[in-house]
Amino acid sequence: MAYYSREEQETHYLYDPLSANWRVYSTYPPHIRKLIKHADVTSTEIDEHGQIIAVNGYVDANQIRLFRARL
């Protein structure tokens, strides 16, 4: 079960042009699991049961894909 309600779950990707880094923050459980495996996680938030409920970290530019939506 998720710690945050559905309305509070989110994932943010932020690009810093000065350092050319993508920073990521997530409270959405499926994204948290992927980020733990594939990102450089710098910090985590853990609930009283020991479950990770939020992550902060960095991903490589080649892990970000922006494309035109199919119609």
HTML snippet that shows the backbone in 3Dmol.js (N, CA, C, O; Angstrom):
<script src="https://3Dmol.org/build/3Dmol-min.js"></script>
<div id="view" style="width:600px;height:400px;position:relative"></div>
<script>
const pdb = `
ATOM      1  N   MET A   1       0.837  -1.185   0.000  1.00  0.00           N
ATOM      2  CA  MET A   1       0.000   0.000   0.000  1.00  0.00           C
ATOM      3  C   MET A   1       0.880   1.245   0.000  1.00  0.00           C
ATOM      4  O   MET A   1       1.906   1.287   0.678  1.00  0.00           O
ATOM      5  N   ALA A   2       0.479   2.247  -0.754  1.00  0.00           N
ATOM      6  CA  ALA A   2       1.251   3.479  -0.882  1.00  0.00           C
ATOM      7  C   ALA A   2       1.096   4.351   0.356  1.00  0.00           C
ATOM      8  O   ALA A   2       0.023   4.404   0.957  1.00  0.00           O
ATOM      9  N   TYR A   3       2.160   5.027   0.728  1.00  0.00           N
ATOM     10  CA  TYR A   3       2.154   5.925   1.872  1.00  0.00           C
ATOM     11  C   TYR A   3       1.361   7.196   1.545  1.00  0.00           C
ATOM     12  O   TYR A   3       0.563   7.672   2.353  1.00  0.00           O
ATOM     13  N   TYR A   4       1.597   7.730   0.352  1.00  0.00           N
ATOM     14  CA  TYR A   4       0.894   8.947  -0.076  1.00  0.00           C
ATOM     15  C   TYR A   4      -0.400   8.573  -0.801  1.00  0.00           C
ATOM     16  O   TYR A   4      -0.472   7.538  -1.464  1.00  0.00           O
ATOM     17  N   SER A   5      -1.419   9.425  -0.668  1.00  0.00           N
ATOM     18  CA  SER A   5      -2.673   9.186  -1.386  1.00  0.00           C
ATOM     19  C   SER A   5      -2.424   9.356  -2.881  1.00  0.00           C
ATOM     20  O   SER A   5      -1.420   9.946  -3.279  1.00  0.00           O
ATOM     21  N   ARG A   6      -3.316   8.850  -3.697  1.00  0.00           N
ATOM     22  CA  ARG A   6      -3.177   8.928  -5.154  1.00  0.00           C
ATOM     23  C   ARG A   6      -3.003  10.383  -5.606  1.00  0.00           C
ATOM     24  O   ARG A   6      -2.231  10.656  -6.524  1.00  0.00           O
ATOM     25  N   GLU A   7      -3.712  11.308  -4.970  1.00  0.00           N
ATOM     26  CA  GLU A   7      -3.625  12.726  -5.340  1.00  0.00           C
ATOM     27  C   GLU A   7      -2.260  13.321  -5.005  1.00  0.00           C
ATOM     28  O   GLU A   7      -1.835  14.283  -5.644  1.00  0.00           O
ATOM     29  N   GLU A   8      -1.574  12.767  -4.020  1.00  0.00           N
ATOM     30  CA  GLU A   8      -0.285  13.311  -3.594  1.00  0.00           C
ATOM     31  C   GLU A   8       0.911  12.663  -4.288  1.00  0.00           C
ATOM     32  O   GLU A   8       2.022  13.185  -4.197  1.00  0.00           O
ATOM     33  N   GLN A   9       0.714  11.553  -4.970  1.00  0.00           N
ATOM     34  CA  GLN A   9       1.823  10.866  -5.626  1.00  0.00           C
ATOM     35  C   GLN A   9       2.243  11.649  -6.870  1.00  0.00           C
ATOM     36  O   GLN A   9       1.409  12.112  -7.648  1.00  0.00           O
ATOM     37  N   GLU A  10       3.577  11.786  -7.034  1.00  0.00           N
ATOM     38  CA  GLU A  10       4.088  12.570  -8.154  1.00  0.00           C
ATOM     39  C   GLU A  10       5.520  12.170  -8.483  1.00  0.00           C
ATOM     40  O   GLU A  10       6.222  11.580  -7.662  1.00  0.00           O
ATOM     41  N   THR A  11       5.931  12.503  -9.687  1.00  0.00           N
ATOM     42  CA  THR A  11       7.317  12.342 -10.120  1.00  0.00           C
ATOM     43  C   THR A  11       7.704  13.602 -10.866  1.00  0.00           C
ATOM     44  O   THR A  11       6.989  14.050 -11.761  1.00  0.00           O
ATOM     45  N   HIS A  12       8.850  14.177 -10.490  1.00  0.00           N
ATOM     46  CA  HIS A  12       9.344  15.398 -11.121  1.00  0.00           C
ATOM     47  C   HIS A  12      10.724  15.147 -11.705  1.00  0.00           C
ATOM     48  O   HIS A  12      11.600  14.590 -11.043  1.00  0.00           O
ATOM     49  N   TYR A  13      10.906  15.562 -12.947  1.00  0.00           N
ATOM     50  CA  TYR A  13      12.220  15.583 -13.583  1.00  0.00           C
ATOM     51  C   TYR A  13      12.569  17.041 -13.800  1.00  0.00           C
ATOM     52  O   TYR A  13      11.810  17.774 -14.434  1.00  0.00           O
ATOM     53  N   LEU A  14      13.710  17.469 -13.279  1.00  0.00           N
ATOM     54  CA  LEU A  14      14.127  18.864 -13.377  1.00  0.00           C
ATOM     55  C   LEU A  14      15.489  18.935 -14.057  1.00  0.00           C
ATOM     56  O   LEU A  14      16.423  18.240 -13.657  1.00  0.00           O
ATOM     57  N   TYR A  15      15.603  19.770 -15.083  1.00  0.00           N
ATOM     58  CA  TYR A  15      16.864  19.912 -15.795  1.00  0.00           C
ATOM     59  C   TYR A  15      17.565  21.182 -15.359  1.00  0.00           C
ATOM     60  O   TYR A  15      16.955  22.250 -15.311  1.00  0.00           O
ATOM     61  N   ASP A  16      18.849  21.066 -15.039  1.00  0.00           N
ATOM     62  CA  ASP A  16      19.673  22.211 -14.673  1.00  0.00           C
ATOM     63  C   ASP A  16      20.646  22.471 -15.822  1.00  0.00           C
ATOM     64  O   ASP A  16      21.603  21.716 -15.988  1.00  0.00           O
ATOM     65  N   PRO A  17      20.425  23.524 -16.621  1.00  0.00           N
ATOM     66  CA  PRO A  17      21.284  23.772 -17.772  1.00  0.00           C
ATOM     67  C   PRO A  17      22.717  24.151 -17.401  1.00  0.00           C
ATOM     68  O   PRO A  17      23.626  23.943 -18.204  1.00  0.00           O
ATOM     69  N   LEU A  18      22.939  24.698 -16.216  1.00  0.00           N
ATOM     70  CA  LEU A  18      24.297  25.059 -15.815  1.00  0.00           C
ATOM     71  C   LEU A  18      25.167  23.837 -15.581  1.00  0.00           C
ATOM     72  O   LEU A  18      26.332  23.816 -15.978  1.00  0.00           O
ATOM     73  N   SER A  19      24.609  22.826 -14.943  1.00  0.00           N
ATOM     74  CA  SER A  19      25.383  21.603 -14.687  1.00  0.00           C
ATOM     75  C   SER A  19      25.078  20.492 -15.685  1.00  0.00           C
ATOM     76  O   SER A  19      25.743  19.456 -15.683  1.00  0.00           O
ATOM     77  N   ALA A  20      24.080  20.700 -16.534  1.00  0.00           N
ATOM     78  CA  ALA A  20      23.636  19.719 -17.533  1.00  0.00           C
ATOM     79  C   ALA A  20      23.227  18.399 -16.870  1.00  0.00           C
ATOM     80  O   ALA A  20      23.511  17.322 -17.394  1.00  0.00           O
ATOM     81  N   ASN A  21      22.564  18.490 -15.727  1.00  0.00           N
ATOM     82  CA  ASN A  21      22.093  17.316 -15.000  1.00  0.00           C
ATOM     83  C   ASN A  21      20.570  17.287 -14.925  1.00  0.00           C
ATOM     84  O   ASN A  21      19.915  18.327 -14.857  1.00  0.00           O
ATOM     85  N   TRP A  22      20.027  16.081 -14.940  1.00  0.00           N
ATOM     86  CA  TRP A  22      18.603  15.863 -14.711  1.00  0.00           C
ATOM     87  C   TRP A  22      18.435  15.356 -13.287  1.00  0.00           C
ATOM     88  O   TRP A  22      18.982  14.313 -12.927  1.00  0.00           O
ATOM     89  N   ARG A  23      17.679  16.091 -12.478  1.00  0.00           N
ATOM     90  CA  ARG A  23      17.376  15.676 -11.114  1.00  0.00           C
ATOM     91  C   ARG A  23      15.970  15.108 -11.100  1.00  0.00           C
ATOM     92  O   ARG A  23      15.094  15.583 -11.823  1.00  0.00           O
ATOM     93  N   VAL A  24      15.755  14.091 -10.277  1.00  0.00           N
ATOM     94  CA  VAL A  24      14.454  13.446 -10.228  1.00  0.00           C
ATOM     95  C   VAL A  24      14.012  13.288  -8.776  1.00  0.00           C
ATOM     96  O   VAL A  24      14.820  13.012  -7.889  1.00  0.00           O
ATOM     97  N   TYR A  25      12.709  13.471  -8.554  1.00  0.00           N
ATOM     98  CA  TYR A  25      12.092  13.283  -7.243  1.00  0.00           C
ATOM     99  C   TYR A  25      10.793  12.528  -7.474  1.00  0.00           C
ATOM    100  O   TYR A  25      10.036  12.872  -8.382  1.00  0.00           O
ATOM    101  N   SER A  26      10.520  11.505  -6.671  1.00  0.00           N
ATOM    102  CA  SER A  26       9.281  10.752  -6.861  1.00  0.00           C
ATOM    103  C   SER A  26       8.711  10.240  -5.545  1.00  0.00           C
ATOM    104  O   SER A  26       9.439   9.841  -4.636  1.00  0.00           O
ATOM    105  N   THR A  27       7.374  10.265  -5.478  1.00  0.00           N
ATOM    106  CA  THR A  27       6.630   9.632  -4.393  1.00  0.00           C
ATOM    107  C   THR A  27       5.672   8.590  -4.963  1.00  0.00           C
ATOM    108  O   THR A  27       4.824   8.065  -4.242  1.00  0.00           O
ATOM    109  N   TYR A  28       5.803   8.291  -6.254  1.00  0.00           N
ATOM    110  CA  TYR A  28       4.950   7.325  -6.953  1.00  0.00           C
ATOM    111  C   TYR A  28       5.635   5.957  -6.910  1.00  0.00           C
ATOM    112  O   TYR A  28       6.693   5.788  -7.517  1.00  0.00           O
ATOM    113  N   PRO A  29       5.056   4.973  -6.205  1.00  0.00           N
ATOM    114  CA  PRO A  29       5.739   3.698  -5.964  1.00  0.00           C
ATOM    115  C   PRO A  29       6.330   2.993  -7.184  1.00  0.00           C
ATOM    116  O   PRO A  29       7.465   2.525  -7.095  1.00  0.00           O
ATOM    117  N   PRO A  30       5.627   2.886  -8.328  1.00  0.00           N
ATOM    118  CA  PRO A  30       6.263   2.239  -9.480  1.00  0.00           C
ATOM    119  C   PRO A  30       7.518   2.977  -9.967  1.00  0.00           C
ATOM    120  O   PRO A  30       8.490   2.342 -10.376  1.00  0.00           O
ATOM    121  N   HIS A  31       7.497   4.304  -9.924  1.00  0.00           N
ATOM    122  CA  HIS A  31       8.665   5.076 -10.331  1.00  0.00           C
ATOM    123  C   HIS A  31       9.779   4.965  -9.297  1.00  0.00           C
ATOM    124  O   HIS A  31      10.954   4.922  -9.661  1.00  0.00           O
ATOM    125  N   ILE A  32       9.431   4.919  -8.025  1.00  0.00           N
ATOM    126  CA  ILE A  32      10.441   4.745  -6.976  1.00  0.00           C
ATOM    127  C   ILE A  32      11.224   3.461  -7.217  1.00  0.00           C
ATOM    128  O   ILE A  32      12.453   3.456  -7.141  1.00  0.00           O
ATOM    129  N   ARG A  33      10.514   2.371  -7.508  1.00  0.00           N
ATOM    130  CA  ARG A  33      11.193   1.087  -7.757  1.00  0.00           C
ATOM    131  C   ARG A  33      12.140   1.173  -8.949  1.00  0.00           C
ATOM    132  O   ARG A  33      13.251   0.647  -8.887  1.00  0.00           O
ATOM    133  N   LYS A  34      11.726   1.823 -10.028  1.00  0.00           N
ATOM    134  CA  LYS A  34      12.582   1.973 -11.205  1.00  0.00           C
ATOM    135  C   LYS A  34      13.773   2.871 -10.912  1.00  0.00           C
ATOM    136  O   LYS A  34      14.892   2.579 -11.333  1.00  0.00           O
ATOM    137  N   LEU A  35      13.540   3.955 -10.196  1.00  0.00           N
ATOM    138  CA  LEU A  35      14.625   4.885  -9.902  1.00  0.00           C
ATOM    139  C   LEU A  35      15.679   4.255  -8.998  1.00  0.00           C
ATOM    140  O   LEU A  35      16.871   4.512  -9.169  1.00  0.00           O
ATOM    141  N   ILE A  36      15.267   3.455  -8.061  1.00  0.00           N
ATOM    142  CA  ILE A  36      16.228   2.774  -7.188  1.00  0.00           C
ATOM    143  C   ILE A  36      17.149   1.880  -8.012  1.00  0.00           C
ATOM    144  O   ILE A  36      18.336   1.755  -7.709  1.00  0.00           O
ATOM    145  N   LYS A  37      16.601   1.261  -9.051  1.00  0.00           N
ATOM    146  CA  LYS A  37      17.403   0.369  -9.905  1.00  0.00           C
ATOM    147  C   LYS A  37      18.282   1.122 -10.898  1.00  0.00           C
ATOM    148  O   LYS A  37      19.402   0.692 -11.176  1.00  0.00           O
ATOM    149  N   HIS A  38      17.787   2.250 -11.441  1.00  0.00           N
ATOM    150  CA  HIS A  38      18.438   2.859 -12.595  1.00  0.00           C
ATOM    151  C   HIS A  38      18.989   4.266 -12.386  1.00  0.00           C
ATOM    152  O   HIS A  38      19.671   4.778 -13.274  1.00  0.00           O
ATOM    153  N   ALA A  39      18.728   4.900 -11.276  1.00  0.00           N
ATOM    154  CA  ALA A  39      19.177   6.277 -11.055  1.00  0.00           C
ATOM    155  C   ALA A  39      20.278   6.320 -10.000  1.00  0.00           C
ATOM    156  O   ALA A  39      20.501   5.354  -9.270  1.00  0.00           O
ATOM    157  N   ASP A  40      20.945   7.439  -9.941  1.00  0.00           N
ATOM    158  CA  ASP A  40      21.919   7.693  -8.881  1.00  0.00           C
ATOM    159  C   ASP A  40      21.136   8.355  -7.743  1.00  0.00           C
ATOM    160  O   ASP A  40      21.019   9.579  -7.691  1.00  0.00           O
ATOM    161  N   VAL A  41      20.608   7.543  -6.843  1.00  0.00           N
ATOM    162  CA  VAL A  41      19.757   8.032  -5.754  1.00  0.00           C
ATOM    163  C   VAL A  41      20.631   8.682  -4.690  1.00  0.00           C
ATOM    164  O   VAL A  41      21.570   8.069  -4.183  1.00  0.00           O
ATOM    165  N   THR A  42      20.311   9.939  -4.356  1.00  0.00           N
ATOM    166  CA  THR A  42      21.086  10.676  -3.363  1.00  0.00           C
ATOM    167  C   THR A  42      20.437  10.670  -1.985  1.00  0.00           C
ATOM    168  O   THR A  42      21.128  10.789  -0.974  1.00  0.00           O
ATOM    169  N   SER A  43      19.103  10.531  -1.937  1.00  0.00           N
ATOM    170  CA  SER A  43      18.446  10.460  -0.638  1.00  0.00           C
ATOM    171  C   SER A  43      17.102   9.740  -0.774  1.00  0.00           C
ATOM    172  O   SER A  43      16.484   9.722  -1.838  1.00  0.00           O
ATOM    173  N   THR A  44      16.678   9.152   0.336  1.00  0.00           N
ATOM    174  CA  THR A  44      15.387   8.465   0.380  1.00  0.00           C
ATOM    175  C   THR A  44      14.649   8.874   1.638  1.00  0.00           C
ATOM    176  O   THR A  44      15.256   9.240   2.645  1.00  0.00           O
ATOM    177  N   GLU A  45      13.339   8.806   1.564  1.00  0.00           N
ATOM    178  CA  GLU A  45      12.468   9.000   2.729  1.00  0.00           C
ATOM    179  C   GLU A  45      11.888   7.642   3.076  1.00  0.00           C
ATOM    180  O   GLU A  45      11.427   6.924   2.188  1.00  0.00           O
ATOM    181  N   ILE A  46      11.902   7.280   4.336  1.00  0.00           N
ATOM    182  CA  ILE A  46      11.424   5.970   4.771  1.00  0.00           C
ATOM    183  C   ILE A  46      10.332   6.165   5.819  1.00  0.00           C
ATOM    184  O   ILE A  46      10.464   7.000   6.714  1.00  0.00           O
ATOM    185  N   ASP A  47       9.242   5.381   5.702  1.00  0.00           N
ATOM    186  CA  ASP A  47       8.161   5.486   6.678  1.00  0.00           C
ATOM    187  C   ASP A  47       8.477   4.661   7.921  1.00  0.00           C
ATOM    188  O   ASP A  47       9.550   4.068   8.031  1.00  0.00           O
ATOM    189  N   GLU A  48       7.534   4.632   8.851  1.00  0.00           N
ATOM    190  CA  GLU A  48       7.740   3.942  10.131  1.00  0.00           C
ATOM    191  C   GLU A  48       7.857   2.426   9.988  1.00  0.00           C
ATOM    192  O   GLU A  48       8.288   1.746  10.919  1.00  0.00           O
ATOM    193  N   HIS A  49       7.473   1.893   8.820  1.00  0.00           N
ATOM    194  CA  HIS A  49       7.557   0.447   8.579  1.00  0.00           C
ATOM    195  C   HIS A  49       8.819   0.066   7.807  1.00  0.00           C
ATOM    196  O   HIS A  49       9.021  -1.104   7.483  1.00  0.00           O
ATOM    197  N   GLY A  50       9.664   1.046   7.516  1.00  0.00           N
ATOM    198  CA  GLY A  50      10.905   0.793   6.790  1.00  0.00           C
ATOM    199  C   GLY A  50      10.755   0.781   5.282  1.00  0.00           C
ATOM    200  O   GLY A  50      11.692   0.402   4.579  1.00  0.00           O
ATOM    201  N   GLN A  51       9.606   1.184   4.766  1.00  0.00           N
ATOM    202  CA  GLN A  51       9.360   1.210   3.329  1.00  0.00           C
ATOM    203  C   GLN A  51       9.809   2.555   2.757  1.00  0.00           C
ATOM    204  O   GLN A  51       9.560   3.600   3.357  1.00  0.00           O
ATOM    205  N   ILE A  52      10.468   2.531   1.602  1.00  0.00           N
ATOM    206  CA  ILE A  52      10.878   3.768   0.937  1.00  0.00           C
ATOM    207  C   ILE A  52       9.639   4.425   0.350  1.00  0.00           C
ATOM    208  O   ILE A  52       8.905   3.807  -0.421  1.00  0.00           O
ATOM    209  N   ILE A  53       9.407   5.689   0.720  1.00  0.00           N
ATOM    210  CA  ILE A  53       8.204   6.387   0.265  1.00  0.00           C
ATOM    211  C   ILE A  53       8.521   7.560  -0.657  1.00  0.00           C
ATOM    212  O   ILE A  53       7.611   8.116  -1.271  1.00  0.00           O
ATOM    213  N   ALA A  54       9.793   7.950  -0.768  1.00  0.00           N
ATOM    214  CA  ALA A  54      10.196   9.029  -1.668  1.00  0.00           C
ATOM    215  C   ALA A  54      11.682   8.904  -1.960  1.00  0.00           C
ATOM    216  O   ALA A  54      12.453   8.451  -1.115  1.00  0.00           O
ATOM    217  N   VAL A  55      12.080   9.307  -3.162  1.00  0.00           N
ATOM    218  CA  VAL A  55      13.489   9.295  -3.544  1.00  0.00           C
ATOM    219  C   VAL A  55      13.854  10.597  -4.240  1.00  0.00           C
ATOM    220  O   VAL A  55      13.022  11.228  -4.891  1.00  0.00           O
ATOM    221  N   ASN A  56      15.117  10.984  -4.087  1.00  0.00           N
ATOM    222  CA  ASN A  56      15.748  12.086  -4.802  1.00  0.00           C
ATOM    223  C   ASN A  56      16.988  11.525  -5.464  1.00  0.00           C
ATOM    224  O   ASN A  56      17.667  10.669  -4.896  1.00  0.00           O
ATOM    225  N   GLY A  57      17.286  12.001  -6.657  1.00  0.00           N
ATOM    226  CA  GLY A  57      18.501  11.531  -7.300  1.00  0.00           C
ATOM    227  C   GLY A  57      18.724  12.176  -8.645  1.00  0.00           C
ATOM    228  O   GLY A  57      18.088  13.172  -8.991  1.00  0.00           O
ATOM    229  N   TYR A  58      19.650  11.586  -9.408  1.00  0.00           N
ATOM    230  CA  TYR A  58      20.022  12.086 -10.724  1.00  0.00           C
ATOM    231  C   TYR A  58      19.961  10.954 -11.738  1.00  0.00           C
ATOM    232  O   TYR A  58      20.240   9.800 -11.416  1.00  0.00           O
ATOM    233  N   VAL A  59      19.592  11.300 -12.971  1.00  0.00           N
ATOM    234  CA  VAL A  59      19.621  10.336 -14.071  1.00  0.00           C
ATOM    235  C   VAL A  59      20.465  10.936 -15.199  1.00  0.00           C
ATOM    236  O   VAL A  59      20.613  12.154 -15.295  1.00  0.00           O
ATOM    237  N   ASP A  60      21.011  10.071 -16.045  1.00  0.00           N
ATOM    238  CA  ASP A  60      21.783  10.520 -17.202  1.00  0.00           C
ATOM    239  C   ASP A  60      20.856  11.077 -18.266  1.00  0.00           C
ATOM    240  O   ASP A  60      19.685  10.704 -18.342  1.00  0.00           O
ATOM    241  N   ALA A  61      21.384  11.965 -19.080  1.00  0.00           N
ATOM    242  CA  ALA A  61      20.588  12.559 -20.155  1.00  0.00           C
ATOM    243  C   ALA A  61      20.068  11.494 -21.116  1.00  0.00           C
ATOM    244  O   ALA A  61      18.985  11.652 -21.680  1.00  0.00           O
ATOM    245  N   ASN A  62      20.827  10.403 -21.314  1.00  0.00           N
ATOM    246  CA  ASN A  62      20.358   9.365 -22.232  1.00  0.00           C
ATOM    247  C   ASN A  62      19.233   8.520 -21.636  1.00  0.00           C
ATOM    248  O   ASN A  62      18.707   7.642 -22.320  1.00  0.00           O
ATOM    249  N   GLN A  63      18.850   8.763 -20.378  1.00  0.00           N
ATOM    250  CA  GLN A  63      17.720   8.083 -19.774  1.00  0.00           C
ATOM    251  C   GLN A  63      16.427   8.886 -19.906  1.00  0.00           C
ATOM    252  O   GLN A  63      15.359   8.418 -19.511  1.00  0.00           O
ATOM    253  N   ILE A  64      16.525  10.083 -20.456  1.00  0.00           N
ATOM    254  CA  ILE A  64      15.372  10.953 -20.654  1.00  0.00           C
ATOM    255  C   ILE A  64      15.016  10.930 -22.132  1.00  0.00           C
ATOM    256  O   ILE A  64      15.886  11.100 -22.986  1.00  0.00           O
ATOM    257  N   ARG A  65      13.753  10.722 -22.431  1.00  0.00           N
ATOM    258  CA  ARG A  65      13.323  10.646 -23.827  1.00  0.00           C
ATOM    259  C   ARG A  65      12.089  11.511 -24.026  1.00  0.00           C
ATOM    260  O   ARG A  65      11.032  11.242 -23.454  1.00  0.00           O
ATOM    261  N   LEU A  66      12.226  12.533 -24.826  1.00  0.00           N
ATOM    262  CA  LEU A  66      11.100  13.387 -25.199  1.00  0.00           C
ATOM    263  C   LEU A  66      10.778  13.114 -26.650  1.00  0.00           C
ATOM    264  O   LEU A  66      11.682  13.098 -27.485  1.00  0.00           O
ATOM    265  N   PHE A  67       9.516  12.899 -26.973  1.00  0.00           N
ATOM    266  CA  PHE A  67       9.142  12.550 -28.335  1.00  0.00           C
ATOM    267  C   PHE A  67       7.733  13.058 -28.633  1.00  0.00           C
ATOM    268  O   PHE A  67       6.968  13.398 -27.730  1.00  0.00           O
ATOM    269  N   ARG A  68       7.423  13.098 -29.900  1.00  0.00           N
ATOM    270  CA  ARG A  68       6.095  13.510 -30.324  1.00  0.00           C
ATOM    271  C   ARG A  68       5.103  12.372 -30.050  1.00  0.00           C
ATOM    272  O   ARG A  68       5.375  11.209 -30.348  1.00  0.00           O
ATOM    273  N   ALA A  69       3.977  12.723 -29.490  1.00  0.00           N
ATOM    274  CA  ALA A  69       2.950  11.716 -29.195  1.00  0.00           C
ATOM    275  C   ALA A  69       2.350  11.176 -30.482  1.00  0.00           C
ATOM    276  O   ALA A  69       2.194  11.901 -31.464  1.00  0.00           O
ATOM    277  N   ARG A  70       2.017   9.899 -30.461  1.00  0.00           N
ATOM    278  CA  ARG A  70       1.343   9.287 -31.616  1.00  0.00           C
ATOM    279  C   ARG A  70      -0.107   9.726 -31.652  1.00  0.00           C
ATOM    280  O   ARG A  70      -0.749   9.873 -30.612  1.00  0.00           O
ATOM    281  N   LEU A  71      -0.604   9.928 -32.822  1.00  0.00           N
ATOM    282  CA  LEU A  71      -2.014  10.322 -32.960  1.00  0.00           C
ATOM    283  C   LEU A  71      -2.841   9.185 -33.488  1.00  0.00           C
ATOM    284  O   LEU A  71      -4.049   9.333 -33.668  1.00  0.00           O
TER     285      LEU A  71
END
`;
const viewer = $3Dmol.createViewer("view");
viewer.addModel(pdb, "pdb");
viewer.setStyle({}, {cartoon: {color: "spectrum"}});
viewer.zoomTo();
viewer.render();
</script>
